Amino acid sequence: MFLRAIGRPLLAKMKETTGIVGLEVVPNAREVLIDLYTKTLKEIKAVPEDEGYRKAVESFTSHRLKVCQEEKDWELIEKKLGCGQVEELIEEAQDELTLIGKMIEWDPWGVPDDYECEIIENNAPVPKHVPLHRPGPLPEEFYKTLDAVTSQPNAAVTSGDAKLKE
């Protein structure tokens, strides 16, 4: 009984390698992740609440933090999150913290209220300072296939050729 209560935590499986060149094993990965996710949730508060970037980062970071707090074993964390090894998650969390800093610096959501965007209507001439990107014509096969599919409700398309189901 004593060995089960005391010995089992001491015999927890230790990771020997990540199997990824240049990515070393982090023995205290759980604690590192908890620290990084906590910092991320703190840093993202500098981004306006209604921004999609903040909502996305808060959502997945909160979920990952919760899993790391609930699970003690690195294998269970990896399995529950399904996003790679804990060492990869550490790198990703570090990158996210760096990105948050850059996003705050760049301030992409800080468009002034009086900013006016030039709108070009469909048939209006395009000003010379605006690059003109017009795709080339689609292949004739596309139009044949489109005609066949739209004119015949039971048409099946195989390898670019329109064939009717029998």
Secondary structure as UniProt FT lines:
FT   HELIX           3..7
FT   HELIX           8..10
FT   TURN            21..22
FT   TURN            27..28
FT   HELIX           29..43
FT   HELIX           44..46
FT   TURN            49..50
FT   HELIX           52..70
FT   HELIX           74..81
FT   HELIX           86..106
FT   TURN            108..109
FT   TURN            113..114
FT   TURN            122..123
FT   TURN            128..129
FT   HELIX           140..151
FT   TURN            153..154
FT   STRAND          155..158
FT   TURN            159..160
FT   STRAND          161..164
//
